[in-house]
Amino acid sequence: MHQVHLPSKELATGLVLATLGAIAFSGKAIIVKLAYRHGVDAVTLIMYRMLFALPIFAVMAWWASRDKPPLTRRDWWGVLGLGFTGYYLASFLDFAGLAYISASLERLILYLNPTLVLLLGLVLYKRHISRRQALGMAISYCGVILVFGHEINFAGTDAALGALLVFGSAVSYAIYLSFSGELVQRLGSLRLVGLATTVACVLCIGQFVLLRPMTAALVAPEVIWLSVLNATLCTAAPVLMVMMAIERIGAGLAAQTGMVGPMSTILMGVLLLGEPFTAWVAAGTALVVAGIFVFSSRARRSA
């Protein structure tokens, strides 16, 4: 059997899509921080993001469900659970945490997600953690602690609260990844993402209706436009770009390309938010990215 090599055009297209997807994803934190400058809170802001994203994800779910068998009751419970943990709770905790910490620290905490998935695998399924993986995790967490220790000097207990909320977001999304495997195989990734995100959109809108008076929806025009941008450019578009990249170059290479995410967040934070770029932030970022590279290198070699 002859080995099939990836065409250079497919490789280039996949790398571009993965890079653009990672940069677009990382822009979400910047947009949220910009919107907070207009006096909006997390409940209202995430409602607007999901309100504008809902039609996109509903169409995605419909498109992926064409000519497919209907979902069973078990499938629906799975979609509801994954939509709650992976997209509603993870998104809300992330938005809430960004009110207290910098976009740079938020992105570094979220970048620990692969290590959290591995730790959940250890707890839930008794999966082994290699020495290389443990070393990579230790390096990455040292990087986050370094940046957090620097930031807490300026923000005090607010930084601790924000970091805890964002870490909770990372844990919630890790739970989604840990339990989504079987449902992805049965429904397909596009159909599952479309359905789960639609569930999350409804939950975020319902949360606003329950917790806020309707007058809270009267926000500055800038918040509306930022939310439209968040829903399209930083939510729906990167989901599609990353999925198309995975189809072309595989999940492993797409994940490696995603390492540009923390760098782009820090760069945009400096340019658009005026966040300081210090030696502490640079060192912490280098440690986090290096740790994740060491952590995932064993998996790449065995893939």
Salt bridges, closest charged atoms under 4 A:
ASP41 OD2 - ARG212 NH2 2.65
ASP75 OD1 - ARG186 NH2 2.71
ASP94 OD2 - LYS28 NZ 2.22
GLU106 OE2 - LYS28 NZ 3.40
GLU182 OE2 - ARG74 NH2 2.81
GLU182 OE2 - ARG186 NH1 3.04
